[in-house]
Amino acid sequence: MYFSYGSQETDYLKQKDSVLGQIIEQIGPIQREVDPDLFSSVVHHIIGQQISTKAQDTIWRRMRKALGDINADSILAAGPEQLQALGISFRKAEYITDFARKVQNGEFDLEGIWQKDDAKAVEQLSALRGIGVWTAEMILLFCMQRPDVFSFDDLAIQRGLRMVYHHRKIDQKLFAKYRRRFSPYGSTASLYLWAVAGGAVEGMRDYAPKKQNPRRKREK
């Protein structure tokens, strides 16, 4: 399953911003996979923190093979030790089992999250151990398919903005301007800025100032 968007979203963004509109035309449709299961999505995102996508995929395949369905029951039956044996760090294994325990005992209302607006959903998800605001926002986009996710904490989106609009730096005030411009379809704009940041448009570069190497001390 892929993130769902179409001409309604892209036509709106083209109308609001001709520069982004040209990018949309150049790149064409983007397919980004989503996981509609909120429990497994939370677990998947915890696993993926601070490791490569390749490593995340490897661990996830092992986990699916070992546990079958990824739900509160299977996680708690496995326990932290088996999760670590699959390649998950001790701390992440604790976060995942803590999440499963809270879902199972009703302390965390997993299904209730779907009824919350974006701000409240991010607040409740980021209150979980191991889930920060950025991760919560990614869950809103890549699981819940919320249409207006545009995360300031996402460095690739900032990079995409610098590349498309030739900015040297993206501060919160400038970012908020683009968020307002792209709303209510910030998620679709995010897809295209991620693509730009990943090199989808030949010849585009990042305008961030280059870090200068410290001068070598003169040899005596």
Beta strands, then each sheet from edge to edge (+ up, - down):
end
